């Protein structure tokens, strides 16, 4: 049985709708996740949303950006907090099955961002 690519844009939109997240989405087309099991991906996205939602002063900003050989998903919370949460090490572990990576950065009192980077599926 061959693996069918999953449209990441459609998956993020479904998560947004089902969780009723207060977020602004800016999602490129053409980002595909080649997998038999999207559950780890969905769990990572839910974890990040649950982590950032309490920090956000405004809507979360979720971006899906297609580049030549990869795509990235950015989760951004504008915040007034000076203390940021620690990301679980299980995030990197869960993303490794997709050859994806996770990064985070922020500026206290301004924003906190989590960035997921994926290789583009053929």
N, CA, C and O atoms as a MOPAC input file, in Angstrom:
PM7 MOZYME 1SCF
protein

 N      0.84900 1    -1.18200 1     0.00000 1
 C      0.00000 1     0.00000 1     0.00000 1
 C      0.89000 1     1.23800 1     0.00000 1
 O      1.75800 1     1.37100 1     0.86300 1
 N      0.69100 1     2.13100 1    -0.93800 1
 C      1.51600 1     3.33000 1    -1.03100 1
 C      0.96100 1     4.44300 1    -0.14900 1
 O     -0.24300 1     4.54400 1     0.08900 1
 N      1.88300 1     5.26900 1     0.32100 1
 C      1.52600 1     6.38500 1     1.17300 1
 C      1.02600 1     7.53600 1     0.31800 1
 O      1.67400 1     7.92500 1    -0.65400 1
 N     -0.12700 1     8.08000 1     0.68300 1
 C     -0.68300 1     9.22800 1    -0.02300 1
 C     -0.31100 1    10.50000 1     0.73000 1
 O     -0.48600 1    10.56300 1     1.94600 1
 N      0.19900 1    11.51500 1     0.03400 1
 C      0.52400 1    12.76900 1     0.71200 1
 C     -0.73600 1    13.44200 1     1.27000 1
 O     -1.80700 1    13.39500 1     0.66600 1
 N     -0.57600 1    14.05900 1     2.42200 1
 C     -1.65900 1    14.78600 1     3.07100 1
 C     -1.42800 1    16.27400 1     2.85100 1
 O     -0.31100 1    16.76500 1     3.01700 1
 N     -2.46800 1    16.98000 1     2.48200 1
 C     -2.39200 1    18.42500 1     2.27800 1
 C     -2.33900 1    19.09800 1     3.65000 1
 O     -3.32200 1    19.07500 1     4.39200 1
 N     -1.20800 1    19.69000 1     3.98400 1
 C     -1.00400 1    20.29700 1     5.30300 1
 C     -1.94400 1    21.48200 1     5.50800 1
 O     -2.42700 1    21.71000 1     6.61800 1
 N     -2.19800 1    22.22100 1     4.46200 1
 C     -3.11600 1    23.36600 1     4.56000 1
 C     -4.49800 1    22.90200 1     5.00400 1
 O     -5.10100 1    23.49500 1     5.89800 1
 N     -4.99300 1    21.84300 1     4.37900 1
 C     -6.30600 1    21.31100 1     4.73900 1
 C     -6.31700 1    20.78300 1     6.17200 1
 O     -7.29400 1    20.96600 1     6.89700 1
 N     -5.23200 1    20.13000 1     6.57700 1
 C     -5.13800 1    19.57900 1     7.92400 1
 C     -5.11300 1    20.69600 1     8.97800 1
 O     -5.79500 1    20.59900 1     9.99800 1
 N     -4.33100 1    21.75100 1     8.73400 1
 C     -4.28600 1    22.87600 1     9.66600 1
 C     -5.63600 1    23.59000 1     9.75400 1
 O     -6.05400 1    24.01200 1    10.83200 1
 N     -6.30700 1    23.72000 1     8.62200 1
 C     -7.63100 1    24.34600 1     8.60700 1
 C     -8.63100 1    23.50900 1     9.40100 1
 O     -9.45500 1    24.05700 1    10.13300 1
 N     -8.56500 1    22.20200 1     9.26200 1
 C     -9.46400 1    21.31100 1    10.00800 1
 C     -9.20200 1    21.39900 1    11.50800 1
 O    -10.14300 1    21.44000 1    12.30000 1
 N     -7.93600 1    21.42700 1    11.89900 1
 C     -7.59300 1    21.55400 1    13.32200 1
 C     -8.11200 1    22.88800 1    13.85100 1
 O     -8.69900 1    22.94200 1    14.93100 1
 N     -7.90100 1    23.94600 1    13.10400 1
 C     -8.36500 1    25.28100 1    13.48900 1
 C     -9.87200 1    25.28700 1    13.71200 1
 O    -10.35700 1    25.83700 1    14.70100 1
 N    -10.60400 1    24.67900 1    12.80100 1
 C    -12.06200 1    24.64400 1    12.88100 1
 C    -12.53200 1    23.77900 1    14.05000 1
 O    -13.40300 1    24.18700 1    14.81800 1
 N    -11.95500 1    22.59000 1    14.18400 1
 C    -12.39800 1    21.66200 1    15.22700 1
 C    -12.07600 1    22.16400 1    16.63100 1
 O    -12.86100 1    21.95400 1    17.55600 1
 N    -10.93300 1    22.82400 1    16.79900 1
 C    -10.55000 1    23.34100 1    18.12000 1
 C    -11.14800 1    24.72000 1    18.39000 1
 O    -11.08000 1    25.22500 1    19.51000 1
 N    -11.73100 1    25.32100 1    17.36300 1
 C    -12.29800 1    26.67000 1    17.48200 1
 C    -11.24500 1    27.63300 1    18.05100 1
 O    -11.49900 1    28.36500 1    19.00700 1
 N    -10.07100 1    27.60700 1    17.44000 1
 C     -8.93700 1    28.40700 1    17.88900 1
 C     -9.09400 1    29.85300 1    17.42500 1
 O     -9.47800 1    30.10800 1    16.28400 1
 N     -8.79800 1    30.79000 1    18.31400 1
 C     -8.79100 1    32.20300 1    17.94500 1
 C     -7.44400 1    32.48600 1    17.28300 1
 O     -6.48000 1    32.87500 1    17.94200 1
 N     -7.40000 1    32.28500 1    15.97800 1
 C     -6.13900 1    32.41500 1    15.25200 1
 C     -6.38700 1    32.97000 1    13.85800 1
 O     -7.42900 1    32.74200 1    13.24200 1
 N     -5.39700 1    33.69900 1    13.39000 1
 C     -5.39700 1    34.18000 1    12.01600 1
 C     -4.49400 1    33.23900 1    11.22400 1
 O     -3.34300 1    33.00500 1    11.59300 1
 N     -5.03000 1    32.70700 1    10.13800 1
 C     -4.29000 1    31.75100 1     9.31900 1
 C     -3.84100 1    32.40700 1     8.02300 1
 O     -4.60900 1    33.12100 1     7.37700 1
 N     -2.60400 1    32.16300 1     7.65300 1
 C     -2.06400 1    32.57700 1     6.36200 1
 C     -1.34100 1    31.34700 1     5.80900 1
 O     -0.18200 1    31.10200 1     6.14200 1
 N     -2.02800 1    30.57900 1     4.96700 1
 C     -1.56700 1    29.25000 1     4.58800 1
 C     -1.34500 1    29.11700 1     3.08700 1
 O     -2.27100 1    29.28500 1     2.29400 1
 N     -0.10700 1    28.81300 1     2.70700 1
 C      0.20700 1    28.54700 1     1.30100 1
 C     -0.38700 1    27.20600 1     0.86800 1
 O     -0.61700 1    26.32000 1     1.69000 1
 N     -0.62500 1    27.07800 1    -0.41600 1
 C     -1.05700 1    25.81700 1    -1.02200 1
 C      0.17300 1    25.01200 1    -1.41500 1
 O      1.25600 1    25.57100 1    -1.58100 1
 N      0.01100 1    23.69600 1    -1.56400 1
 C      1.06200 1    22.86000 1    -2.12400 1
 C      2.00800 1    22.23500 1    -1.11400 1
 O      3.01100 1    21.64100 1    -1.50900 1
 N      1.72000 1    22.35000 1     0.17900 1
 C      2.57100 1    21.75200 1     1.21000 1
 C      2.02100 1    20.36800 1     1.54000 1
 O      0.88700 1    20.23700 1     2.00100 1
 N      2.82600 1    19.34400 1     1.30200 1
 C      2.36900 1    17.96800 1     1.44900 1
 C      3.18200 1    17.23400 1     2.50300 1
 O      4.39800 1    17.40100 1     2.59900 1
 N      2.49100 1    16.41700 1     3.29200 1
 C      3.11100 1    15.57800 1     4.30700 1
 C      2.89200 1    14.13800 1     3.88100 1
 O      1.76000 1    13.65400 1     3.85600 1
 N      3.98000 1    13.45500 1     3.54500 1
 C      3.87100 1    12.07400 1     3.08500 1
 C      3.98500 1    11.15800 1     4.30100 1
 O      5.05800 1    10.97800 1     4.87700 1
 N      2.84000 1    10.58800 1     4.66700 1
 C      2.80500 1     9.74300 1     5.85300 1
 C      1.58900 1     8.82600 1     5.82500 1
 O      0.56700 1     9.13300 1     5.21100 1
 N      1.72700 1     7.69900 1     6.50600 1
 C      0.59200 1     6.81100 1     6.71800 1
 C     -0.17000 1     7.21400 1     7.97400 1
 O     -1.33200 1     6.85000 1     8.15000 1
 N      0.50000 1     7.97600 1     8.85100 1
 C     -0.08600 1     8.30200 1    10.14200 1
 C      0.11000 1     9.77500 1    10.48200 1
 O      1.18600 1    10.16000 1    10.94000 1
 N     -0.91200 1    10.60700 1    10.26700 1
 C     -0.79100 1    12.02800 1    10.59900 1
 C     -0.99800 1    12.32600 1    12.09100 1
 O     -0.86800 1    13.47900 1    12.50100 1
 N     -1.31800 1    11.31500 1    12.91100 1
 C     -1.62600 1    11.56100 1    14.32200 1
 C     -0.50100 1    12.26800 1    15.07300 1
 O     -0.78800 1    13.20700 1    15.81600 1
 N      0.76800 1    11.86800 1    14.92000 1
 C      1.82800 1    12.61300 1    15.62500 1
 C      1.87700 1    14.08100 1    15.21200 1
 O      2.11100 1    14.95200 1    16.04900 1
 N      1.65800 1    14.36000 1    13.93200 1
 C      1.63100 1    15.73800 1    13.45300 1
 C      0.50200 1    16.52000 1    14.13100 1
 O      0.71000 1    17.63300 1    14.61300 1
 N     -0.68400 1    15.92900 1    14.16300 1
 C     -1.84100 1    16.57600 1    14.77500 1
 C     -1.58500 1    16.82100 1    16.26200 1
 O     -1.94000 1    17.87700 1    16.78600 1
 N     -0.97700 1    15.85900 1    16.93700 1
 C     -0.67300 1    16.01900 1    18.36700 1
 C      0.30900 1    17.15700 1    18.59400 1
 O      0.16400 1    17.91900 1    19.55000 1
 N      1.31200 1    17.28100 1    17.72100 1
 C      2.28700 1    18.37200 1    17.84700 1
 C      1.59800 1    19.72200 1    17.66000 1
 O      1.81800 1    20.64700 1    18.44200 1
 N      0.77400 1    19.83400 1    16.63800 1
 C      0.06600 1    21.08700 1    16.37900 1
 C     -0.83700 1    21.44000 1    17.56100 1
 O     -0.85400 1    22.58700 1    18.00700 1
 N     -1.57700 1    20.47000 1    18.06300 1
 C     -2.44700 1    20.71800 1    19.22000 1
 C     -1.64000 1    21.13700 1    20.44100 1
 O     -2.03800 1    22.05300 1    21.16200 1
 N     -0.51600 1    20.48000 1    20.67900 1
 C      0.34800 1    20.82400 1    21.81000 1
 C      0.80900 1    22.28300 1    21.70700 1
 O      0.75200 1    23.02900 1    22.68500 1
 N      1.26200 1    22.68000 1    20.52100 1
 C      1.76100 1    24.04900 1    20.33400 1
 C      0.63500 1    25.06500 1    20.52100 1
 O      0.83100 1    26.09400 1    21.16800 1
 N     -0.52800 1    24.78600 1    19.96500 1
 C     -1.66900 1    25.68800 1    20.13500 1
 C     -2.03300 1    25.81600 1    21.61300 1
 O     -2.26800 1    26.91900 1    22.10600 1
 N     -2.07900 1    24.68700 1    22.31600 1
 C     -2.40600 1    24.71400 1    23.74100 1
 C     -1.34000 1    25.43600 1    24.56400 1
 O     -1.65400 1    26.05200 1    25.58300 1
 N     -0.09700 1    25.36500 1    24.13100 1
 C      1.00200 1    26.03300 1    24.81400 1
 C      0.95000 1    27.54900 1    24.61100 1
 O      1.16800 1    28.31600 1    25.54900 1
 N      0.66100 1    27.97000 1    23.38300 1
 C      0.70900 1    29.39900 1    23.05200 1
 C     -0.56300 1    30.17700 1    23.37600 1
 O     -0.49800 1    31.37600 1    23.64900 1
 N     -1.70200 1    29.52200 1    23.35000 1
 C     -2.97100 1    30.22000 1    23.56200 1
 C     -3.00400 1    31.02800 1    24.86900 1
 O     -3.43300 1    32.18100 1    24.84700 1
 N     -2.56900 1    30.46500 1    26.00100 1
 C     -2.60900 1    31.26800 1    27.23300 1
 C     -1.64500 1    32.46200 1    27.22600 1
 O     -1.83400 1    33.41000 1    27.98800 1
 N     -0.62000 1    32.42200 1    26.37500 1
 C      0.35300 1    33.51900 1    26.30100 1
 C     -0.15000 1    34.68900 1    25.46600 1
 O      0.27300 1    35.82800 1    25.66500 1
 N     -1.04300 1    34.40800 1    24.53900 1
 C     -1.41500 1    35.38700 1    23.50600 1
 C     -2.33200 1    36.48300 1    24.03200 1
 O     -3.32400 1    36.21800 1    24.71000 1
 N     -1.97300 1    37.72300 1    23.70200 1
 C     -2.82300 1    38.87500 1    23.99600 1
 C     -3.84700 1    39.08200 1    22.89200 1
 O     -4.91100 1    39.66100 1    23.11400 1
 N     -3.51400 1    38.60400 1    21.70500 1
 C     -4.36500 1    38.73900 1    20.51900 1
 C     -4.49400 1    37.36400 1    19.88500 1
 O     -4.09700 1    36.35900 1    20.47500 1
 N     -5.04800 1    37.32600 1    18.68900 1
 C     -5.14500 1    36.06400 1    17.96100 1
 C     -3.76500 1    35.46300 1    17.75000 1
 O     -2.78600 1    36.18200 1    17.55100 1
 N     -3.69800 1    34.12900 1    17.79600 1
 C     -2.47000 1    33.46900 1    17.37300 1
 C     -2.30000 1    33.71700 1    15.88000 1
 O     -3.28200 1    33.83500 1    15.14700 1
 N     -1.07200 1    33.79400 1    15.44300 1
 C     -0.77100 1    33.92700 1    14.01800 1
 C     -0.18700 1    32.58800 1    13.56500 1
 O      0.85000 1    32.16000 1    14.07100 1
 N     -0.84100 1    31.93800 1    12.62500 1
 C     -0.36900 1    30.65200 1    12.11900 1
 C     -0.08000 1    30.81500 1    10.63600 1
 O     -0.95700 1    31.18700 1     9.85700 1
 N      1.16000 1    30.53200 1    10.25800 1
 C      1.55700 1    30.66900 1     8.86800 1
 C      2.12400 1    29.37600 1     8.32100 1
 O      2.87900 1    28.68200 1     9.00300 1
 N      1.76700 1    29.05600 1     7.10800 1
 C      2.30800 1    27.90800 1     6.38500 1
 C      2.97600 1    28.46400 1     5.14100 1
 O      2.31900 1    29.04300 1     4.27600 1
 N      4.27800 1    28.28500 1     5.05800 1
 C      5.05300 1    28.90900 1     3.98500 1
 C      5.76400 1    27.85300 1     3.14700 1
 O      6.56400 1    27.07000 1     3.65900 1
 N      5.46300 1    27.84300 1     1.85800 1
 C      6.08400 1    26.92200 1     0.92100 1
 C      7.34000 1    27.54500 1     0.32900 1
 O      7.31000 1    28.66100 1    -0.19100 1
 N      8.44900 1    26.80700 1     0.41500 1
 C      9.68800 1    27.21000 1    -0.22600 1
 C     10.06000 1    26.13600 1    -1.24300 1
 O      9.31900 1    25.17000 1    -1.42600 1
 N     11.18600 1    26.29700 1    -1.89400 1
 C     11.54500 1    25.41900 1    -3.00500 1
 C     11.56100 1    23.93300 1    -2.61500 1
 O     10.90200 1    23.12200 1    -3.26500 1
 N     12.29700 1    23.57300 1    -1.57500 1
 C     12.42600 1    22.16000 1    -1.22200 1
 C     11.91600 1    21.84800 1     0.17800 1
 O     12.13600 1    20.74900 1     0.68600 1
 N     11.24300 1    22.79700 1     0.80000 1
 C     10.73400 1    22.57300 1     2.14700 1
 C      9.54100 1    23.48700 1     2.37900 1
 O      9.20500 1    24.32800 1     1.54500 1
 N      8.92300 1    23.30600 1     3.50900 1
 C      7.89000 1    24.23800 1     3.95900 1
 C      8.01100 1    24.37800 1     5.46400 1
 O      8.57000 1    23.51700 1     6.14300 1
 N      7.48100 1    25.46600 1     5.96800 1
 C      7.54700 1    25.70200 1     7.40400 1
 C      6.18500 1    26.14900 1     7.91200 1
 O      5.38700 1    26.74100 1     7.18600 1
 N      5.94700 1    25.84600 1     9.18500 1
 C      4.73800 1    26.27100 1     9.86600 1
 C      5.17600 1    27.12200 1    11.04700 1
 O      5.96000 1    26.68500 1    11.89000 1
 N      4.66200 1    28.33000 1    11.09300 1
 C      5.01500 1    29.25900 1    12.15700 1
 C      3.79300 1    29.50500 1    13.04100 1
 O      2.69900 1    29.78400 1    12.55000 1
 N      4.00000 1    29.39600 1    14.34300 1
 C      2.97500 1    29.70900 1    15.33200 1
 C      3.50800 1    30.87900 1    16.14600 1
 O      4.54800 1    30.75900 1    16.79300 1
 N      2.81300 1    31.99800 1    16.12100 1
 C      3.29000 1    33.20800 1    16.77200 1
 C      2.23600 1    33.73200 1    17.74200 1
 O      1.07000 1    33.90500 1    17.38700 1
 N      2.67600 1    33.98100 1    18.97700 1
 C      1.80500 1    34.57900 1    19.98100 1
 C      2.38600 1    35.92200 1    20.37700 1
 O      3.50900 1    35.99300 1    20.87800 1
 N      1.62900 1    36.98600 1    20.15700 1
 C      2.00900 1    38.29500 1    20.67400 1
 C      1.66800 1    38.27200 1    22.15600 1
 O      0.55300 1    37.91200 1    22.53500 1
 N      2.62100 1    38.65400 1    22.99400 1
 C      2.44300 1    38.46500 1    24.42400 1
 C      3.10600 1    39.57200 1    25.22500 1
 O      4.02400 1    40.24000 1    24.74900 1
 N      2.63400 1    39.75300 1    26.42900 1
 C      3.25500 1    40.69300 1    27.35500 1
 C      4.08600 1    39.96100 1    28.40200 1
 O      4.76100 1    40.59400 1    29.21400 1
 N      4.03900 1    38.63800 1    28.38800 1
 C      4.74700 1    37.86100 1    29.39500 1
 C      6.25900 1    37.92700 1    29.18100 1
 O      6.74000 1    38.04000 1    28.05400 1
 N      6.97900 1    37.85500 1    30.26800 1
 C      8.43700 1    37.85700 1    30.20600 1
 C      9.02000 1    36.47700 1    30.40600 1
 O     10.23100 1    36.28900 1    30.28600 1
 N      8.17400 1    35.51000 1    30.71000 1
 C      8.62500 1    34.13400 1    30.91500 1
 C      7.95600 1    33.23400 1    29.88900 1
 O      6.73500 1    33.23400 1    29.73400 1
 N      8.78800 1    32.46500 1    29.19100 1
 C      8.26800 1    31.58200 1    28.16000 1
 C      8.29100 1    30.13500 1    28.63000 1
 O      9.15800 1    29.74600 1    29.41200 1
 N      7.33800 1    29.33500 1    28.15200 1
 C      7.31500 1    27.92200 1    28.51500 1
 C      8.43900 1    27.16100 1    27.81900 1
 O      8.97400 1    27.60100 1    26.80100 1
 N      8.77500 1    26.03500 1    28.38100 1
 C      9.75700 1    25.14200 1    27.77700 1
 C      9.01600 1    24.15600 1    26.87800 1
 O      7.99900 1    23.58700 1    27.27500 1
 N      9.52200 1    23.96100 1    25.68400 1
 C      8.92000 1    22.97400 1    24.77900 1
 C      9.31100 1    21.56900 1    25.22400 1
 O     10.45300 1    21.32800 1    25.61800 1
 N      8.38000 1    20.67100 1    25.16100 1
 C      8.64300 1    19.27800 1    25.48900 1
 C      9.63100 1    18.68400 1    24.48300 1
 O      9.56700 1    18.97100 1    23.28700 1
 N     10.53600 1    17.86100 1    24.98400 1
 C     11.49600 1    17.18300 1    24.09900 1
 C     10.78800 1    16.19100 1    23.17700 1
 O     11.33300 1    15.78700 1    22.15100 1
 N      9.58300 1    15.80800 1    23.54900 1
 C      8.81900 1    14.85200 1    22.74500 1
 C      8.39400 1    15.45200 1    21.41000 1
 O      8.06800 1    14.71800 1    20.47800 1
 N      8.39500 1    16.78800 1    21.31000 1
 C      8.02500 1    17.43700 1    20.04700 1
 C      9.03300 1    17.05700 1    18.96300 1
 O      8.64900 1    16.60100 1    17.88600 1
 N     10.31400 1    17.24300 1    19.24700 1
 C     11.35400 1    16.89700 1    18.26900 1
 C     11.30100 1    15.41100 1    17.93100 1
 O     11.49000 1    15.02000 1    16.77900 1
 N     11.04700 1    14.60200 1    18.92700 1
 C     10.95700 1    13.15400 1    18.71700 1
 C      9.78600 1    12.81300 1    17.79100 1
 O      9.93300 1    12.01200 1    16.86800 1
 N      8.63000 1    13.42300 1    18.04300 1
 C      7.44800 1    13.16300 1    17.20800 1
 C      7.65400 1    13.64200 1    15.78000 1
 O      7.19700 1    12.99900 1    14.83600 1
 N      8.34400 1    14.77300 1    15.61700 1
 C      8.57100 1    15.32100 1    14.27700 1
 C      9.62700 1    14.55600 1    13.49400 1
 O      9.65800 1    14.62500 1    12.26500 1
 N     10.49100 1    13.82800 1    14.19300 1
 C     11.58400 1    13.11400 1    13.51400 1
 C     11.06300 1    12.08100 1    12.51300 1
 O     11.74200 1    11.78200 1    11.53100 1
 N      9.88000 1    11.53700 1    12.74700 1
 C      9.34900 1    10.55600 1    11.78600 1
 C      9.02000 1    11.20200 1    10.44500 1
 O      8.87700 1    10.51200 1     9.43600 1
 N      8.90100 1    12.53000 1    10.43600 1
 C      8.64600 1    13.28200 1     9.20100 1
 C      9.90100 1    13.98600 1     8.70200 1
 O      9.83000 1    14.78100 1     7.76400 1
 N     11.04700 1    13.70800 1     9.31400 1
 C     12.31300 1    14.40200 1     9.02200 1
 C     12.16800 1    15.91200 1     9.21300 1
 O     12.79300 1    16.70200 1     8.50600 1
 N     11.33900 1    16.29600 1    10.17400 1
 C     11.06700 1    17.70600 1    10.44900 1
 C     11.81600 1    18.15300 1    11.70400 1
 O     12.24000 1    17.33400 1    12.51900 1
 N     11.96600 1    19.46400 1    11.83700 1
 C     12.64600 1    20.03500 1    12.99900 1
 C     11.76200 1    21.09300 1    13.64900 1
 O     10.81200 1    21.59200 1    13.04500 1
 N     12.09400 1    21.41800 1    14.88100 1
 C     11.36800 1    22.45300 1    15.61800 1
 C     12.36700 1    23.46800 1    16.16500 1
 O     13.44800 1    23.11100 1    16.63500 1
 N     11.98200 1    24.73300 1    16.09300 1
 C     12.77300 1    25.82400 1    16.66300 1
 C     11.80100 1    26.73100 1    17.40300 1
 O     10.60600 1    26.75900 1    17.10800 1
 N     12.32800 1    27.46200 1    18.35700 1
 C     11.49400 1    28.46700 1    19.01300 1
 C     12.35300 1    29.66500 1    19.37800 1
 O     13.55200 1    29.54700 1    19.63000 1
 N     11.70900 1    30.81200 1    19.39800 1
 C     12.40100 1    32.03200 1    19.79000 1
 C     11.36400 1    33.03000 1    20.26400 1
 O     10.16000 1    32.81300 1    20.12500 1
 N     11.83900 1    34.10600 1    20.81400 1
 C     10.91100 1    35.11500 1    21.27300 1
 C     11.64400 1    36.28300 1    21.89300 1
 O     12.85200 1    36.24400 1    22.12900 1
 N     10.88600 1    37.30200 1    22.14300 1
 C     11.39800 1    38.47200 1    22.82400 1
 C     10.45400 1    38.74000 1    23.99300 1
 O      9.27200 1    39.01500 1    23.79000 1
 N     10.98100 1    38.66000 1    25.22900 1
 C     10.12600 1    38.85800 1    26.39600 1
 C      9.31600 1    40.16000 1    26.29900 1
 O      9.83500 1    41.22200 1    25.95700 1
 N      8.04400 1    40.02800 1    26.61100 1
 C      7.15100 1    41.17500 1    26.57300 1
 C      6.62500 1    41.51900 1    25.19500 1
 O      5.85200 1    42.46400 1    25.04200 1
 N      7.04400 1    40.74800 1    24.17400 1
 C      6.61200 1    41.05200 1    22.80200 1
 C      5.99700 1    39.85100 1    22.08400 1
 O      4.83200 1    39.89200 1    21.69000 1
 N      6.77800 1    38.78200 1    21.91300 1
 C      6.25800 1    37.64100 1    21.16900 1
 C      6.98900 1    36.35900 1    21.54900 1
 O      8.09400 1    36.38300 1    22.09100 1
 N      6.33400 1    35.23600 1    21.24400 1
 C      6.94600 1    33.90800 1    21.34700 1
 C      6.53300 1    33.16400 1    20.09500 1
 O      5.36000 1    33.17800 1    19.72100 1
 N      7.49600 1    32.50600 1    19.43500 1
 C      7.24100 1    31.82900 1    18.16400 1
 C      7.78600 1    30.41300 1    18.19900 1
 O      8.86600 1    30.15700 1    18.73100 1
 N      7.01900 1    29.50000 1    17.62400 1
 C      7.46000 1    28.12600 1    17.40300 1
 C      7.43100 1    27.90300 1    15.90200 1
 O      6.44500 1    28.21900 1    15.23700 1
 N      8.52400 1    27.35500 1    15.37200 1
 C      8.66200 1    27.15100 1    13.93000 1
 C      8.94800 1    25.67900 1    13.65500 1
 O      9.89000 1    25.10500 1    14.20000 1
 N      8.12900 1    25.08400 1    12.81100 1
 C      8.31900 1    23.68600 1    12.37700 1
 C      8.76900 1    23.71500 1    10.92600 1
 O      8.18400 1    24.41300 1    10.09700 1
 N      9.82100 1    22.94500 1    10.62300 1
 C     10.32900 1    22.89200 1     9.24500 1
 C     10.28600 1    21.45700 1     8.73400 1
 O     10.75100 1    20.52700 1     9.39300 1
 N      9.71200 1    21.30300 1     7.53600 1
 C      9.51500 1    19.99300 1     6.92300 1
 C     10.12700 1    19.94500 1     5.52900 1
 O     10.09100 1    20.94100 1     4.80600 1
 N     10.69200 1    18.79500 1     5.13800 1
 C     11.08600 1    18.64900 1     3.72800 1
 C      9.80500 1    18.47600 1     2.89500 1
 O      8.84100 1    17.86500 1     3.35600 1
 N      9.80100 1    19.00200 1     1.69900 1
 C      8.63700 1    18.89400 1     0.82400 1
 C      8.56500 1    17.48300 1     0.25300 1
 O      9.55900 1    16.97500 1    -0.26700 1
 N      7.40200 1    16.84600 1     0.34400 1
 C      7.20900 1    15.50800 1    -0.22500 1
 C      7.07500 1    15.62400 1    -1.74000 1
 O      6.44600 1    16.55500 1    -2.24200 1
 N      7.66600 1    14.68100 1    -2.46500 1
 C      7.53100 1    14.72400 1    -3.92900 1
 C      6.12400 1    14.39400 1    -4.37900 1
 O      5.84500 1    14.38600 1    -5.57700 1

